[in-house]
């Protein structure tokens, strides 16, 4: 299927591995010019090399620590070399589980990394989307069933509420805003934190489709939401979790 996004420009945060890497790769395969950002420059350049080797549009590599106060300005400035960003994938983030012992610094870091920087970056890029009458904001968020106090869960809930409100503000300008909460998607962190025996049992007992997902499972939906085919989908929270979540909405 031709998604109709070849020649567009996308910015993907947290693109050095896992879901972000898969999304950047999938967008490039569709002919999208990508700007990739994350802390690990070596990983970004490896990704750029793989994309370029396939004859797809060469990415712009924009390494940046998302916790930096000036990160949105630095990233937006680097992205300007590719032209106005039309597709923004807010993917950077990280789990911050600290239970009852979380300090103010812990909370500040969790909210900054998982919500505030994305909000700030989006605000910088929205004027060009509104001016062009077309844009896509896609947020990779998190589940709404926290097992305990985790700063990332609270920040991702804020992302959902912010994205829903934002979608109502910009929908009339041809800009859509959607969120994708992943389920258990295979990654370095999953492999590090959950042994194969646990993953096998968890897949069998808790996930209806019987297995953990792959980063490409998220990337496929992200590409669709980035396309004109998804013009009437906005303000949505669409889990990609193999049926793991039990809530009915």
C-alpha positions, 0 to 999 in steps of 0.5 A, a space after each residue: 500500500 502506498 501511504 502517500 508520505 514519500 518526500 515528507 520530513 519526519 523527526 523521531 526522538 529516542 531513535 537510537 534503539 528499539 521502537 524509535 529505531 524501528 519507526 525511523 527505519 520504517 518511515 525511511 522505507 516509505 521515502 520519508 526524510 528523517 531526522 533522528 535524535 537520541 543520546 548515543 551518536 554512534 547508534 544513530 550513525 549506525 542507523 543512518 548508514 543502514 538506511 542510506 545503504 538501502 537507497 532511502 533518503 539519508 537521515 540527519 543525525 542530531 545527537 542530544 541528551 533530552 534532559 538538557 534544558 535547551 534540548 528542544 531548541 538544539 533538536 529543532 535547529 538541527 531538524 531545520 536542515 531537512 526543512 519544516 518537520 511534518 511528522 513528529 514522533 515523540 518517542 524518547 523516554 524511560 521508566 522511573 520506578 521509585 515507589 514511595 521513596 521518590 525525591 523531588 529530583 526523581 520526579 522532575 527527571 521523570 516528568 521532564 524526560 517523558 512529558 515536558 521535553 516532548 511538549 516543548 519540542 512539539 510547541 516549537 514545530 507546530 507553527 510550521 505544521 499549522 502554516 502548511 495545513 498538514 502535520 502529524 504528531 505521534 506520541 509513543 506513551 505507556 500503559 494506564 495500569 501502573 503496578 506502583 508509583 512510577 514517574 514515567 507512568 504519571 508522565 505518560 498519563 499527562 501525555 495522553 491528556 495533553 495530546 487529547 487537548 492538543 488534538 482539539 486545538 489543531 484539528 482544524 489546521 490539518 494536524 492530527 495528534 495521536 498516542 500509541 501505548 506499547 505493550 511488552 515489546 522486545 528491547 534491550 531493557 526487556 532482555 536485561 530485566 526479564 529472563 526468558 523463562 519469565 517472558 515465556 510464562 508471561 506470554 502464555 498466561 497474560 498475552 492473548 496472542 501468546 508472545 511479546 511484540 516487536 518494535 516493527 509492530 509499533 512502527 507499522 501503526 506509526 507509519 499509518 498514523 503519519 499518512 493521509 490515510 489516517 486523516 480522520 484519526 486524532 486524539 486517539 490512544 491506540 494500544 499495541 499490546 497483543 491484547 495484554 491490557 484489560 481495560 475496556 476503553 
